[in-house]
Amino acid sequence: MSDLTRLFLPPTIGAGTQLFTSAVMTVWNSVTHANTVTNGVVTYTNLPVINAAGLVPGLVLLANTTAGPIVLGNLVQAT
């Protein structure tokens, strides 16, 4: 199957998998958008980011998709 095939198939997120989850972003470069995110024992590198404005290392919200997790933004904003 080509990489585009998954766009036309039903979602394959398994039963019991959360659509949204929290994780900790330990590294964030606001210029290159390079990042490292840890979710339990799993560490992701350079996840796609939806809203980079104001993003800082710390607690982030992830959307779990069939293509992998996507960073939606920080869960806690600095005041």
N, C-alpha and C positions, 0 to 999 in steps of 0.2 A: 504494500500500500504506500502511496505517496504521502508526504507530510500534509497535503491539503485534504486528504480523505477524512480526517477527524473532524473537519468543519461541518461535514454533512451527516455524520453519525450521531446517534443520541449520546448524551453524556454518559461517561463510564465511571463516574465517581461512585465507588462502592457504597453499599448500604452501611450506615453507621459512620460514614465520613462526614465531618463537619464542613459546611460550605465556607464558613469564616472561622479563623482561629487567631490567637495572639502569639507573638514570638518576640524575640529580643534582637534588635539590630545593633551589632557591636561595632561595625565599621560603616561609615557613610562619607563619601566624597561628593560634595554638592556640585562640583564642576564636571566630573566624568560620570557621576551616578554609580560608581563602583560601590558595592555594598557586601556585607556579610551578615547573614541572619541565622540565628540559632533557634530551633524549635525542638525542645527536648534534647534528644541525642543526635538530631539531624542538623547539619550545618549547610546552608545554601550560600552560594557566591554569585553575585551580580544578578539578583532577581529583577524582573521588570518592576518599575515604580510608576504608579498612576499619577500621584500628586506629589511632586518633588519639592514644591514650595514650602519652606519652613520645616522640612523633614530633618530630624536630628536623631543621633543614636539613642536607643532606648526601646520602650515597648511599642510595637507596631501591630497593625491589623493586617492579616493575610487573607486573600481570597484563594481558596483551593480550586483550581480549574483542571480540566483534563490535560492541559499543556504544562501544568505545574503551578506552584504558588505565585501570586502577584502581591506586591506590597501596595496597600491602599493608602497608608499614612500612619502617623503616630496616634496612639490611643490616648496619650496624655500630652497636652500642650504646655510649654513653659509659659509662665506668667510674667 
